[in-house]
């Protein structure tokens, strides 16, 4: 120990102190150190050192180590008081290992020493070691814990079991009546979601301070029990307690959860009256509340009047604009944030990613992704990784979304759900189902309600009713069938799989207080061509007091379009704007063009496009081109195609429509020109296929290439027999649907090889007589096949249900539900 004396004498201890303290320390600490000399009176002289002053001067680990050395030299290192001070100093400086080393060298530890060590672990977020240290104190020593022992260790509990064990010790030692210990128990049980136990402890407390009240209110709020949280808030006011800044901030969050705008305004008034509106936590909560209510002007006003803005304040205002679909304002706020030299964090980038997705700015999305990669955040934070996957998916860049998804080191259930939704919403239903199947193979992640909401639309798109019903069974098993979102997805599934009766049964079971299930059932009936039923459902919805939204009118206009209800469609399009204040989107405009076009009002449709307040996109011009194909208007078709190819030159479907239009009039040079144009761009027509599910097996037939099918010969033999029968009833092949310039015999052979006919004949061969047949086709059913199916339904006395890319066709007794209007 004597070797350490020169270190002190040489002044190295003083050199490590800050320059501002050196002068003040010189006269006191140097004199103290100089008094340390070799001799019998060493201990007496060391007592003259002002250790209290040196303790207060420790601002770095280096200084603390030198003081520790001085304590060892002076023989005071084993003192409980000095050792505990060192434990706390090392803890405050973030050096937990030295705290523990100092702690272990104390021969006789009291509760204060143990409490300091536990707090050291908690302060430095080493929670498991804190819990271990506490139980070491309980079981391995004779030291009795006091009421200071339990609050920090309860904060450190990571499992309910450890929390329950601590609760037992609290009861055993009689500390349950201590306000701080009881408040810690309340907070702990709320954190684990056991708010009922927390509430019982809270009610039995003889005295409650504001910390207890705030813990209980916050606990109910964080566990989704907003009503109970408001009840506690009312009790607090009734008992004459005055809300503090924490209470106000928590209460504002509850008002946002419950959409209680009036109470939120009253709490805001309370904050103003008591001078709390400038508190940064209260102001942040106000911004979030007003954002939830859509009151962005109020949120911005609160933000503008803040005296101090922290990172949370900036994140809140950026998120406010992003969540209310004002992405450009969100980006502007982010630029202001950078101008104020506020560094973004993970939550900033989450909001920024969503804003970029809304702006459809592909270049900016790459910049955001690059920034995140440079910060190495995407591999450290799953939430941010999920946000990037979602950003790319919403931009339609599903390949990039999948690449980011694959590199995520830790995929939680939200990661899987985001990828499934991304594929499903971009039309890649098979890929969405594939991701879901991989998710089920992962034992670490279990599908939840959001997973089923994500994958059910994919099953509906594929017509995979068998797989969809399996999820329905899981939903029933977990008693989630009455959830409005799951119920709506199941309505959509059964409706799009041709089971309208089952869809209606589910609709009557699900709560109809929101527009979501109404939208789904109206859309399903529209797909089946029951426009009048859609209008009746819409009237019932209004009678129930449910407010329609933009999706409601989109479903309604689609139904009117499919059934030729032109006047009704025009009426609701006008009322949507005038009575309900809903501005039409491009999808609404597209429905109106389709409505006019299918009815043969091509000039009206063209003029409607010219009068649009938004720039027409490819879907609007595509609807007009499809109508020109139906009604054979070549000149109008050229106008539509010219605009289409400028907007979306990579969609092969538009080239096929134009080629069909030329082929109808025998203008084969035009057909060759369009085909050549598509080939030059590397585009090829999507192969037509139809599927039928029999005996838990899905059979897929492709147009013109099914020679390898085991029943190929039987199918074509039966096809010939049926052709003879339907020709006897008046069927005449329509060669206008053949795009090749060949002889009529070959054209008829080409028509015979269409996938839907092969699937229907296969169904006839493998099902009992007069039973229903359900077919799914990936493209729009051609007019000749539509005509043939009507005759076949009459000859075979069967109901044949065909779902093509646009809608359902129910064929029975030679009549189609679409009334030949599709």
C-alpha positions, 0 to 999 in steps of 0.5 A: 500500500505504501507504493501508492503514496508517491502517486498521491504525492506526485500530484497525479491525483490532482492532475486528473481533476478538472481545471476549474477544481484544481485551484480550490482543491490545491490548498485542501487536498494537496495539504491532506496528501502531503500530510501522509508520511511514513511513520507511526502517526500516519493514521492520525495524519490521514484522518486530516484528509477531507474525504467528503470533499474528495468524494464530491470531486469525483467526476470520472472513473479515473479520479474515482480510482485514485480516490479508491487508492487513497482510501486503501492507503488510509485504511478506510476502504473497508468502512461501510460508509466509504465503500458504499459511497464508492459503490454509488460513485462507480455506479453513477459513472457507469462502471458496475464491475468496480461497484461489484468489486468494491461491494464484495470486499466489504466484510460486514454489509448492512442493508444500505450497502446491499440496496446500493449494489442493487440500485447500481445494477438497476441504474445501469440496466443490468436487471437480471443481476439486480434481481439475482443480487436481491435474492442473494441478500434475502437467502444468503445473509442475515441482513434484513431488507428495508423498504428501500430494497424493494422499489428498484428490484421490482423495476428490474423484474423481467418475469412475473414469477420473480415479481410474485416472489418479491411480493411474498417477501413484501408481505412477509416483512410487512412492507405492503403498507409502505406507500413506495413499496405498494406503488412499486407493486402496482407498477410491476403488476401493471407492467406484466398486464395483471391490472386487476391485482394491481388495482386490488393492492391500490385499493387496499393502500391506506395512503396514496401519493400522486405516484400511486395514482399515476401508476394505476392510471398509467397501468390501466391505460397501457393495458387497453383499459381506458374506461377503468383508467378514467374511473381512477382519474375521476376518483382522484379528482373526487378525493381532492387530489390535484393532477400533476404533469404526469397525470395530465400527460397520461390522461391526454393519452387516454382521451386519445384512445377513447376518442373523448375529444371533449374531456381532452379539451377540458384537461387542456384547459386545466393544464393552461390554468395551472401553468402545465401547458409548457411542460414538455411532457404535457405538450408532447401528449397534447400534440399526440392527442390532437393528432389522433383527433385529426386536429393538426392545426391545434397540434401545430399550435401547441408545438409552436408555443413550446418553450423547450422541444425535445426529440419526442416533441419533433417525433410527435409532430412528424408522426402527427402529419404522417398518421393523418396522411399529410406526408409532405408536411411530415417531411417539412417538419423533418427538415426543420428538425435537421435545421435545428440540429436535432438528431433523428432516432429510430422512431423518427425514421419509422415515421419518415419511412411511412411518409415516403411511402405515402409520397410514392417517392422511389428515390427518397425511399432509397435515401432513407434506407441508405441512411438507416443502413449507414447507422446500422439501425436496421439490424439492431431494431426490428421495429425500424426494419419492419417500417422499411419492409412496409415502405417498400411494400407500399411503394410496390417494390416487393422484391426490395421489401423481401430482401430487407425482410430476409436480412432482419436478424430477429423477425417478430410477428409484425415482421411476418405480418408486414411481409404477408400484407405487402405481397397480398396488397400488391396482388402476389397472393401466392407469395403471401400464402408462401410467407404464411406457410414459412411463418407456421414452420417457425416455432418462435413466432405464433400467428395472431389476429393481425396475421389472419387479417393479412393472409385471409385476403390472399386466400380470398384472391386465390379462391382457396376456400379450404385453406381459408376455412382452416383459419376460420376454425382457428378463429372460432377456437380462440373465440375471435370470430366476432372481432370486426376485422377478422369477421370482415375478412371472413365475409370477404373470403366466403363472398369471393369464393362464391359462398354468399349465404355463408358470407351473409350469415357471418355478416349478421354475427359481426358488429355492424357499428362501423362501415367495415363489414358493410363495405365487405358485404356490399362489395361481395354482392357487387362481384356477384352482379346483384346490384339491386341487393347492394343498393338495399344493403346500402340503404339499410346501412344508412338506416342503422346510422352507420356513416359511409366512407370512401370504400363504401362508395367505391363498392357501391359504384363498382356494383352499379358498374357491373349491373348497368345501374347508370342513373343510380351510380351517377346519383351516388357519385354526386351525393358522395361529394355533396352530402357526405363531403367525400372527395373522389379518388382515382378509383372512384373516377375509374368506376364511373368511367367503367360505368359509362363505358360498359353501358356504351356511353363512350363519349360520355366516359371520354368527356368525364375523363376530360373534366376530372379534377385529378390527372387520370391514371392508367386504371381510368384510361384502361377502363375506357379501353376495355369499354371500347373493346366491348363496343368495338370503337376503334378510334376511341380505343386508340385515344385511350391506348395512346394515353395508357402507353404513356402512363403504363407502358409495361402492362401487357394487359393493355396491349392485349385489349388493343389487339383484341379490338383490332382483331374484332374488325379483322385488322390483322396488321394492327394486331401484328403492330401491337404484338410487335410493340409488346415484344420490343418491350419484352412483354408477353401475354399472361397465360390463361388458366382455370382451376377447380377444387375437387376431393381436396385437390386443386386441378389447374388447366392452361389454355391449349396445353393440357395433353399431359393431364391423365384424363385428357382424352376423356375431357376432349371426348366429352367436350365433343359430345357437349359441343354437339348438344349445344349446337343443337340448341343454337350455339354458334361459335364467335370467332371474334375472340380468336386473335389468330388469322387462321381458318374457321375450323382452326379457330373453333379448335382454339376456342375449344382449348380455352382453360375454363371449358376444360375445367368445366368438362373435368368437373362434369366427369368427376362430380355427381350429375346435377351437382354444382361446379365452381371454377376460378379463372385468372383472366376475364372470361371470353364472350364465346366461353360465356355463351358456351357455359350458359348452354352447358348449364342448361344441357347438364342441369347444373349450376356452374359458378365461374369467378374471373378476374373481374366478377362472378358469373352464376350460370343456371338453366342457360342464364347468367346472373350478369345478364350478359352485362360484364 
